[in-house]
Amino acid sequence: MKTNLIGVAVGLLACAGILSADDWPAFRGAAGNGISSEKSAPSTWAADKNIKWKVALSQPGNGSPIVSNGRVFIAGSEDKEGKRRSLACYDRKDGKQVWVKTIEFGKEMPTHDTNTHSPSTPASDGKSVVVWHGSAGLHCYDFDGKSLWSRDLGEFEHMWGEGTSPVIHDGKVFLNTGPGKKKVFVAAFKLATGETIWEKEEPYKGDGNRNEDNQFMGSWSTPLVVKVEGKDQLICLMPLRVVAYAPEDGKLLWSCEGNRFKNGDLAYSSPSLVGDVLIAYSGYGGPGLGVKVGGSGDVTATNRVWRNPSSPQSIGSGVSLDGYLYMPFAGANVIDCIDPKTGKSVWREKQKGAFWGSIVVAGGKAYVTDQKGRTVVFKPSPEKFEPIAVNELGENSNSTPAISNGEIFIRTFKGLYCIAE
């Protein structure tokens, strides 16, 4: 079995047509794996150093910025109650707002104090941009802000709110719609029209907030597209299992169980592919899994390489590089280098803050932002943790940096920053 991540990145760029190699058009970049093709990016900055521009934001937001075809996009809410959900577009050169599109939802949905409404990260193909506002719908706009289509997919009520992001690949929009009380499904839509191509409901027991044992449940995980033996697979971490779908028709290719543990059925971070081993971590201190990709049906007995019964709190996603996984953990405030063959830590480095943001890599440097707005920069190496810098903006952040054309874009609770040396 051979897995080709380079083919995924190339395929994403080719299908877009307009995307340039230095765009960061979705959550965790063009291939959804946190790796940029940039040769260099800033190493140091502060609130008064190496800031090209800053835009003040009226409300905090957990979604991350994307950069596509000269524009920067962020999603969020224009009020604390989430009755007005928005997508804002900025000129990447100077931060000037080009347009903002608001959905007047008019209803307050439950969420957690730490999770703002519309915390999703948008996705773009260089010509259009798609945003998921949860119960307020899935929406697509062109780069002039014209509405191309909208889909009302129903209400997704959860006591902790939503958090998944859309993925664009091969003319399709993929979305994990959870968590929710009434219905949870993974679906594919035509990017051009919003028409549903396929929809697969994820079975679960309980009421969507809690499972049948009255423990917490839900998935906030964004899907990942990978190539396995030359064919695309859409992989998603659900509350009870890892699931792989055929992108063209939604056929269930394989699944692996093992996410459940005594405190619930939870998935926050996105899976990562290291060689031919997919690594997925449950939330709330739950287990970590290593699964050899491929096979058919339930591959728990045949393809599950390892299962650690507990892990630190996993919210931000990791990055696969040179045969190892670099993973940020929130509860323990650590960065781990993980051996995919065993799931064991090669090294673990304690940090000052908890990581809700994901690790991204550019120019041989890794970046991850903690909840206090400190971005740790280090050299990815399995030998030891090699720190480069810790950069403070003095504003809280739950987001992931975007890296494009030698610049870094960071969203805090108060502003959107463009960092450039």
C-alpha positions as CSV (number, residue, x, y, z in Angstrom):
1,M,0.0,0.0,0.0
2,K,1.4,3.4,-0.9
3,T,0.0,6.8,0.1
4,N,0.7,9.9,-1.9
5,L,0.0,13.2,-0.1
6,I,1.9,15.2,-2.8
7,G,-0.8,14.1,-5.2
8,V,-3.5,15.5,-2.9
9,A,-1.9,18.9,-2.8
10,V,-1.3,19.1,-6.6
11,G,-4.9,17.9,-7.2
12,L,-6.4,20.6,-5.1
13,L,-4.4,23.3,-6.8
14,A,-5.1,22.0,-10.3
15,C,-8.9,21.7,-9.8
16,A,-9.1,25.3,-8.6
17,G,-7.4,26.7,-11.7
18,I,-6.9,30.2,-10.1
19,L,-5.2,29.1,-6.9
20,S,-1.5,30.0,-6.7
21,A,0.9,27.8,-4.9
22,D,1.2,30.3,-2.0
23,D,-2.5,30.6,-1.3
24,W,-3.9,29.2,2.0
25,P,-7.5,28.6,0.9
26,A,-8.9,26.4,3.7
27,F,-8.5,25.2,7.2
28,R,-4.9,23.9,7.5
29,G,-4.1,25.1,4.0
30,A,-4.5,23.8,0.4
31,A,-4.1,20.1,1.2
32,G,-5.7,20.3,4.6
33,N,-2.6,19.0,6.2
34,G,-1.1,22.2,7.7
35,I,1.9,22.3,5.3
36,S,2.7,25.4,3.2
37,S,4.9,25.4,0.1
38,E,6.4,28.7,1.2
39,K,10.2,28.8,1.4
40,S,10.2,31.3,4.2
41,A,8.0,33.1,6.7
42,P,8.5,35.5,9.6
43,S,10.0,34.0,12.8
44,T,9.6,36.9,15.2
45,W,6.9,39.6,15.8
46,A,5.1,41.4,18.5
47,A,2.2,43.9,18.7
48,D,4.6,46.6,17.7
49,K,7.0,44.6,15.5
50,N,6.7,43.2,12.0
51,I,2.9,44.0,11.8
52,K,2.1,45.0,8.2
53,W,-1.5,45.7,9.1
54,K,-4.2,45.0,11.7
55,V,-8.0,45.1,11.4
56,A,-10.1,45.5,14.5
57,L,-12.9,42.9,14.9
58,S,-16.1,43.7,16.7
59,Q,-16.6,40.2,18.1
60,P,-14.3,37.3,19.1
61,G,-14.2,34.3,16.8
62,N,-12.6,30.9,16.8
63,G,-12.5,30.3,13.0
64,S,-9.2,30.8,11.2
65,P,-8.5,33.1,8.3
66,I,-7.9,31.9,4.8
67,V,-6.0,33.6,1.9
68,S,-7.1,33.2,-1.7
69,N,-6.4,35.1,-4.9
70,G,-5.5,38.4,-3.1
71,R,-8.3,38.2,-0.5
72,V,-8.5,37.3,3.2
73,F,-11.7,35.8,4.5
74,I,-12.9,35.2,8.0
75,A,-16.3,34.0,9.4
76,G,-18.0,34.9,12.6
77,S,-20.9,36.5,14.3
78,E,-21.7,40.2,14.5
79,D,-23.4,39.8,17.8
80,K,-22.8,37.7,20.9
81,E,-26.0,35.8,20.5
82,G,-25.2,34.6,17.0
83,K,-28.4,36.1,15.4
84,R,-26.3,37.8,12.7
85,R,-23.7,35.4,11.1
86,S,-21.2,36.9,8.7
87,L,-18.4,36.3,6.2
88,A,-15.9,39.2,5.8
89,C,-13.6,39.8,2.9
90,Y,-10.4,41.9,3.1
91,D,-7.7,43.0,0.7
92,R,-4.6,41.2,1.6
93,K,-2.4,44.1,0.6
94,D,-3.6,46.6,3.2
95,G,-6.4,44.9,5.2
96,K,-9.1,47.1,3.8
97,Q,-12.5,45.5,4.1
98,V,-13.8,44.7,0.6
99,W,-17.2,43.5,1.7
100,V,-19.1,41.6,4.4
101,K,-22.1,39.4,3.9
102,T,-24.5,38.8,6.8
103,I,-27.1,36.1,7.4
104,E,-29.9,37.4,9.6
105,F,-30.6,34.2,11.4
106,G,-32.6,35.8,14.1
107,K,-32.4,32.9,16.6
108,E,-30.0,32.2,19.5
109,M,-28.6,28.7,19.5
110,P,-26.9,27.1,22.5
111,T,-23.1,27.1,22.6
112,H,-20.3,27.0,25.2
113,D,-18.8,30.2,26.6
114,T,-15.5,29.4,24.9
115,N,-17.0,28.7,21.5
116,T,-18.3,31.6,19.5
117,H,-21.1,31.3,17.0
118,S,-20.0,30.6,13.4
119,P,-16.5,29.4,14.4
120,S,-16.0,27.6,11.1
121,T,-13.1,28.4,8.7
122,P,-14.2,29.2,5.1
123,A,-12.9,27.5,2.0
124,S,-12.2,28.9,-1.5
125,D,-11.2,27.7,-4.9
126,G,-9.9,31.2,-5.9
127,K,-13.1,32.2,-7.6
128,S,-15.8,31.5,-5.0
129,V,-15.8,31.1,-1.2
130,V,-17.9,28.7,0.9
131,V,-18.8,29.3,4.6
132,W,-20.7,27.1,7.1
133,H,-22.8,29.0,9.6
134,G,-24.2,25.9,11.3
135,S,-27.9,26.2,11.8
136,A,-27.8,29.4,9.7
137,G,-26.8,27.4,6.6
138,L,-24.1,26.7,4.1
139,H,-23.4,29.7,1.8
140,C,-21.3,30.4,-1.3
141,Y,-20.3,33.8,-2.7
142,D,-18.1,35.0,-5.5
143,F,-15.2,37.3,-4.9
144,D,-17.4,40.4,-5.4
145,G,-19.6,39.3,-2.6
146,K,-22.5,38.1,-4.8
147,S,-24.5,35.2,-3.4
148,L,-24.1,32.2,-5.7
149,W,-26.2,29.7,-3.6
150,S,-27.3,28.9,-0.1
151,R,-28.4,25.7,1.6
152,D,-30.6,25.3,4.7
153,L,-29.5,22.0,6.1
154,G,-31.6,22.1,9.2
155,E,-30.8,23.0,12.9
156,F,-27.7,21.5,14.6
157,E,-28.3,22.1,18.3
158,H,-25.5,21.2,20.7
159,M,-24.7,22.6,24.1
160,W,-21.2,23.4,23.0
161,G,-22.1,24.8,19.5
162,E,-20.5,23.9,16.2
163,G,-17.0,24.0,14.8
164,T,-16.4,22.0,11.6
165,S,-15.2,23.5,8.4
166,P,-16.0,22.9,4.7
167,V,-13.5,21.3,2.4
168,I,-13.3,22.0,-1.4
169,H,-11.9,19.3,-3.6
170,D,-12.5,18.3,-7.3
171,G,-15.5,20.7,-7.7
172,K,-17.2,19.4,-4.6
173,V,-17.8,20.8,-1.1
174,F,-17.4,18.3,1.7
175,L,-18.9,18.9,5.1
176,N,-19.2,17.1,8.4
177,T,-22.4,18.7,9.7
178,G,-22.1,17.7,13.4
179,P,-22.6,17.9,16.2
180,G,-26.3,18.1,16.6
181,K,-29.4,16.7,18.4
182,K,-31.6,15.8,15.5
183,K,-29.3,14.6,12.7
184,V,-25.6,14.3,12.0
185,F,-24.3,13.6,8.5
186,V,-21.3,13.9,6.2
187,A,-22.3,15.3,2.7
188,A,-20.9,16.4,-0.6
189,F,-22.3,19.3,-2.6
190,K,-21.6,20.6,-6.1
191,L,-19.4,23.7,-5.7
192,A,-21.0,25.4,-8.7
193,T,-24.7,25.0,-7.6
194,G,-24.8,23.8,-4.0
195,E,-26.8,20.7,-5.1
196,T,-26.4,17.7,-2.9
197,I,-24.3,14.9,-4.5
198,W,-24.6,12.5,-1.6
199,E,-25.4,12.5,2.1
200,K,-24.5,9.8,4.7
201,E,-26.0,10.0,8.1
202,E,-23.8,8.9,11.0
203,P,-25.6,6.6,13.4
204,Y,-25.4,7.2,17.1
205,K,-27.2,6.5,20.3
206,G,-28.2,9.2,22.7
207,D,-29.6,12.7,22.2
208,G,-26.6,14.3,20.3
209,N,-25.4,16.0,23.5
210,R,-24.9,12.9,25.5
211,N,-24.7,9.2,24.6
212,E,-26.8,6.4,25.9
213,D,-24.5,6.3,29.0
214,N,-25.2,10.0,29.7
215,Q,-21.6,10.9,28.7
216,F,-20.7,13.8,26.4
217,M,-20.7,13.2,22.7
218,G,-20.1,15.0,19.4
219,S,-17.7,15.6,16.5
220,W,-16.2,19.0,15.6
221,S,-13.6,17.4,13.3
222,T,-13.0,18.7,9.7
223,P,-12.6,16.0,7.0
224,L,-9.4,15.2,5.3
225,V,-8.9,14.2,1.6
226,V,-6.0,11.7,1.0
227,K,-4.9,9.4,-1.8
228,V,-4.8,5.7,-1.1
229,E,-3.5,3.4,-3.9
230,G,-4.1,6.2,-6.4
231,K,-7.7,6.9,-5.4
232,D,-9.1,9.7,-3.3
233,Q,-10.6,9.0,0.1
234,L,-12.5,11.4,2.4
235,I,-11.7,10.6,6.0
236,C,-13.6,12.0,9.0
237,L,-13.3,11.4,12.7
238,M,-16.7,10.8,14.1
239,P,-17.7,10.3,17.8
240,L,-17.4,6.5,17.7
241,R,-15.1,5.8,14.8
242,V,-12.9,6.9,12.0
243,V,-14.8,6.7,8.7
244,A,-13.5,6.7,5.1
245,Y,-15.9,7.6,2.2
246,A,-15.5,7.5,-1.6
247,P,-15.7,11.2,-2.5
248,E,-17.6,10.6,-5.7
249,D,-20.6,8.8,-4.3
250,G,-20.2,8.6,-0.5
251,K,-19.7,4.9,-0.4
252,L,-18.4,3.8,3.0
253,L,-15.0,2.4,2.2
254,W,-13.8,1.4,5.6
255,S,-14.2,2.4,9.3
256,C,-12.3,1.8,12.5
257,E,-13.7,1.9,16.0
258,G,-11.9,2.9,19.2
259,N,-12.9,6.5,20.0
260,R,-15.2,5.7,22.8
261,F,-14.0,5.9,26.4
262,K,-15.5,6.3,29.9
263,N,-16.0,10.1,29.7
264,G,-17.7,10.2,26.3
265,D,-17.6,10.0,22.5
266,L,-15.9,13.1,21.4
267,A,-13.8,14.3,18.4
268,Y,-12.3,17.8,18.0
269,S,-9.1,17.7,16.0
270,S,-8.7,16.5,12.4
271,P,-6.9,13.3,11.6
272,S,-3.4,13.3,10.2
273,L,-1.8,10.9,7.8
274,V,1.8,9.8,8.5
275,G,3.0,7.5,5.8
276,D,0.2,4.9,5.6
277,V,-0.9,5.3,9.2
278,L,-3.8,7.6,10.0
279,I,-3.6,9.1,13.5
280,A,-6.7,10.4,15.2
281,Y,-7.2,11.7,18.8
282,S,-10.5,11.8,20.7
283,G,-11.3,14.8,22.8
284,Y,-11.6,15.3,26.5
285,G,-8.6,13.1,27.3
286,G,-9.8,10.2,25.3
287,P,-7.9,7.6,23.3
288,G,-5.5,8.0,20.4
289,L,-5.7,5.7,17.4
290,G,-3.2,4.6,14.7
291,V,-4.9,3.0,11.7
292,K,-3.3,1.7,8.5
293,V,-5.4,3.2,5.7
294,G,-7.2,1.0,3.3
295,G,-9.1,-2.2,3.4
296,S,-12.9,-2.4,3.4
297,G,-15.6,-2.6,5.9
298,D,-14.8,-2.6,9.6
299,V,-11.0,-2.8,9.8
300,T,-10.7,-2.4,13.6
301,A,-9.3,-5.9,14.0
302,T,-7.1,-5.9,11.0
303,N,-5.8,-2.3,10.5
304,R,-5.7,-0.7,13.9
305,V,-2.0,-0.5,14.6
306,W,-2.3,0.9,18.1
307,R,-4.7,2.4,20.6
308,N,-3.7,4.5,23.6
309,P,-6.5,4.5,26.1
310,S,-6.0,8.1,27.1
311,S,-4.3,11.2,25.7
312,P,-4.1,14.9,26.7
313,Q,-7.0,17.1,25.6
314,S,-6.9,17.3,21.8
315,I,-8.5,20.3,20.1
316,G,-5.9,21.7,17.7
317,S,-4.7,19.4,14.9
318,G,-1.2,18.1,14.2
319,V,1.1,18.1,11.2
320,S,2.9,15.1,9.6
321,L,6.5,15.7,8.5
322,D,9.3,13.3,7.7
323,G,7.7,10.3,9.2
324,Y,6.6,11.8,12.5
325,L,3.5,13.6,13.8
326,Y,3.8,16.9,15.7
327,M,0.8,17.4,17.8
328,P,-0.4,20.3,20.1
329,F,-2.4,19.3,23.2
330,A,-4.6,21.7,25.2
331,G,-5.2,20.1,28.6
332,A,-1.5,19.5,29.3
333,N,-0.2,22.5,27.4
334,V,2.3,20.5,25.5
335,I,3.7,19.9,22.0
336,D,4.4,16.2,21.2
337,C,6.5,14.5,18.6
338,I,4.8,11.2,18.0
339,D,6.0,7.9,16.4
340,P,3.2,6.8,14.1
341,K,4.2,3.1,14.5
342,T,3.6,3.0,18.2
343,G,1.7,6.2,19.2
344,K,4.4,6.9,21.8
345,S,5.9,10.3,22.4
346,V,9.4,10.7,21.0
347,W,9.6,13.9,23.0
348,R,7.1,16.1,24.8
349,E,7.7,19.8,25.5
350,K,5.7,21.8,28.1
351,Q,4.5,25.3,27.1
352,K,2.9,28.2,29.0
353,G,-0.6,28.1,27.3
354,A,-3.2,25.7,26.1
355,F,-3.4,25.1,22.3
356,W,-6.7,25.3,20.5
357,G,-5.0,26.3,17.3
358,S,-3.4,23.7,14.9
359,I,0.3,23.4,14.0
360,V,1.3,24.6,10.6
361,V,4.6,24.4,8.8
362,A,6.4,26.7,6.3
363,G,10.0,27.1,5.3
364,G,11.2,24.4,7.7
365,K,9.6,26.1,10.7
366,A,6.5,25.0,12.7
367,Y,4.0,27.5,14.1
368,V,1.2,27.1,16.7
369,T,-0.7,29.7,18.6
370,D,-2.0,29.2,22.1
371,Q,-5.1,30.7,23.8
372,K,-3.2,33.7,25.1
373,G,-2.2,34.7,21.5
374,R,1.4,33.5,21.9
375,T,2.7,31.8,18.8
376,V,5.4,29.2,19.4
377,V,7.9,28.8,16.5
378,F,10.1,25.7,16.5
379,K,12.1,23.5,14.1
380,P,10.4,20.2,13.5
381,S,12.8,17.5,14.5
382,P,12.4,14.0,16.0
383,E,15.7,14.5,17.9
384,K,14.5,17.1,20.3
385,F,12.3,20.2,20.7
386,E,14.2,23.1,19.0
387,P,12.6,26.4,19.9
388,I,13.0,29.4,17.6
389,A,10.8,32.1,19.1
390,V,7.7,32.8,21.2
391,N,5.8,35.8,19.7
392,E,3.1,37.6,21.8
393,L,0.3,39.8,20.5
394,G,-1.3,40.3,23.9
395,E,-4.7,39.2,22.7
396,N,-6.4,35.8,23.2
397,S,-6.8,33.5,20.2
398,N,-8.3,30.1,19.5
399,S,-7.4,30.1,15.8
400,T,-4.8,28.7,13.4
401,P,-2.3,30.9,11.5
402,A,-2.6,31.1,7.7
403,I,0.7,31.4,5.7
404,S,0.8,32.9,2.3
405,N,3.5,34.6,0.1
406,G,5.9,35.1,3.0
407,E,3.2,36.6,5.3
408,I,1.4,35.2,8.3
409,F,-2.3,35.9,9.1
410,I,-3.5,35.5,12.6
411,R,-6.9,36.0,14.1
412,T,-7.2,37.0,17.7
413,F,-10.3,37.8,19.7
414,K,-9.8,41.5,18.9
415,G,-8.2,41.7,15.5
416,L,-7.0,40.2,12.3
417,Y,-3.2,40.6,11.8
418,C,-0.9,40.4,8.8
419,I,2.6,39.7,9.9
420,A,5.5,40.4,7.5
421,E,9.3,41.0,8.0
